[in-house]
Amino acid sequence: MPHELVTRREKDLQFEREALRWIPDVTRFALSLARNEADADDLVQETYLRAYRSWDQYQVGTECRGWLFTICRNVFLRTRRRESRQVTCDDPELEALAAAGVHAAAAQGGQADVFERIDLSDALERALDDLPEPFREAVVLVDVQDQSYDTAARVLGVPIGTVRSRLYRGRRVLQEALLEFARDAGFATGDADTGETGGRS
Amino acid sequence: MKPMLDCDAVMRQLWDYLDGELTEERVQAIREHVEICGRCHPQLEFERTFLGVLARVRREHSDPGRLRERVLSALREEGFAAGV
């Protein structure tokens, strides 16, 4: 067999081994971006075509899944002819502190254990769909796809501090939406906890 | 002996702690605080449970086999010869 064909065959096997195994993950990411299956299918196909054409630029053994997510997001942004909206980059530590406010409000409203006591999966999916894109991308990558802050920063092309602030803001917005849903559904233990007992500071 | 962290310092890094983004030394310091703090411990549990619920929101494709075949078919048109 000519050397060129052998090389090609090796490349294809490598692509199969390293890239095709991530189709389920890329599909989930595409579904979260496109929000409907038909568009997600196009997105996944185009992602793999571009990855295959650029395979020579991929460094074997590096984070292939993150590389595929990056391509997927770029294809998505290009096909929608829009850039990711710039959002104000708040201080991530302030965002983290704001989370304490959500918990305090939940405790005061008798909802401290709301996430354990009622099934919020449908409400969460809707809240995730409603989340503005920059926050949704960060939440999906880190919380749903289990990526590190560093990988998410590379996929999104932003500094880690920006990932943190978008992620924390996104989580807070989701929590507020879920608590509102639970309140509307009449959920409250009626056993409100101020959450202030025994604090150290 | 290092002074223990206060609640404010813990709150600022709670998400990093839950996401496994801190050094082992910092993780240990936060763990020691949270174990005995009546304010931070409930919040940690609240956030941990929320993240657990969020991690289960995995939107699945209705027909992953068909999509995989579609991707392979498109790749074969590009000359891809594996994946069978």
Boltz contact constraints between the chains, C-beta under 6 A:
constraints:
  - contact:
      token1: [A, 12]
      token2: [B, 80]
      max_distance: 6.0
  - contact:
      token1: [A, 12]
      token2: [B, 81]
      max_distance: 6.0
  - contact:
      token1: [A, 12]
      token2: [B, 82]
      max_distance: 6.0
  - contact:
      token1: [A, 13]
      token2: [B, 82]
      max_distance: 6.0
  - contact:
      token1: [A, 16]
      token2: [B, 82]
      max_distance: 6.0
  - contact:
      token1: [A, 16]
      token2: [B, 83]
      max_distance: 6.0
  - contact:
      token1: [A, 20]
      token2: [B, 83]
      max_distance: 6.0
  - contact:
      token1: [A, 23]
      token2: [B, 68]
      max_distance: 6.0
  - contact:
      token1: [A, 27]
      token2: [B, 61]
      max_distance: 6.0
  - contact:
      token1: [A, 28]
      token2: [B, 58]
      max_distance: 6.0
  - contact:
      token1: [A, 28]
      token2: [B, 59]
      max_distance: 6.0
  - contact:
      token1: [A, 31]
      token2: [B, 59]
      max_distance: 6.0
  - contact:
      token1: [A, 41]
      token2: [B, 67]
      max_distance: 6.0
  - contact:
      token1: [A, 45]
      token2: [B, 71]
      max_distance: 6.0
  - contact:
      token1: [A, 45]
      token2: [B, 74]
      max_distance: 6.0
  - contact:
      token1: [A, 48]
      token2: [B, 71]
      max_distance: 6.0
  - contact:
      token1: [A, 49]
      token2: [B, 74]
      max_distance: 6.0
  - contact:
      token1: [A, 52]
      token2: [B, 75]
      max_distance: 6.0
  - contact:
      token1: [A, 52]
      token2: [B, 78]
      max_distance: 6.0
  - contact:
      token1: [A, 93]
      token2: [B, 12]
      max_distance: 6.0
  - contact:
      token1: [A, 96]
      token2: [B, 12]
      max_distance: 6.0
  - contact:
      token1: [A, 96]
      token2: [B, 15]
      max_distance: 6.0
  - contact:
      token1: [A, 97]
      token2: [B, 11]
      max_distance: 6.0
  - contact:
      token1: [A, 100]
      token2: [B, 11]
      max_distance: 6.0
  - contact:
      token1: [A, 103]
      token2: [B, 43]
      max_distance: 6.0
  - contact:
      token1: [A, 103]
      token2: [B, 46]
      max_distance: 6.0
  - contact:
      token1: [A, 115]
      token2: [B, 49]
      max_distance: 6.0
  - contact:
      token1: [A, 115]
      token2: [B, 50]
      max_distance: 6.0
  - contact:
      token1: [A, 115]
      token2: [B, 53]
      max_distance: 6.0
  - contact:
      token1: [A, 116]
      token2: [B, 49]
      max_distance: 6.0
  - contact:
      token1: [A, 124]
      token2: [B, 57]
      max_distance: 6.0
  - contact:
      token1: [A, 125]
      token2: [B, 57]
      max_distance: 6.0
  - contact:
      token1: [A, 143]
      token2: [B, 54]
      max_distance: 6.0
  - contact:
      token1: [A, 144]
      token2: [B, 57]
      max_distance: 6.0
  - contact:
      token1: [A, 149]
      token2: [B, 21]
      max_distance: 6.0
  - contact:
      token1: [A, 168]
      token2: [B, 15]
      max_distance: 6.0
  - contact:
      token1: [A, 195]
      token2: [B, 42]
      max_distance: 6.0
  - contact:
      token1: [A, 197]
      token2: [B, 38]
      max_distance: 6.0
  - contact:
      token1: [A, 198]
      token2: [B, 38]
      max_distance: 6.0
  - contact:
      token1: [A, 199]
      token2: [B, 7]
      max_distance: 6.0
  - contact:
      token1: [A, 199]
      token2: [B, 39]
      max_distance: 6.0
  - contact:
      token1: [A, 200]
      token2: [B, 6]
      max_distance: 6.0
  - contact:
      token1: [A, 200]
      token2: [B, 7]
      max_distance: 6.0
  - contact:
      token1: [A, 200]
      token2: [B, 37]
      max_distance: 6.0
  - contact:
      token1: [A, 201]
      token2: [B, 6]
      max_distance: 6.0
  - contact:
      token1: [A, 201]
      token2: [B, 7]
      max_distance: 6.0
  - contact:
      token1: [A, 201]
      token2: [B, 8]
      max_distance: 6.0
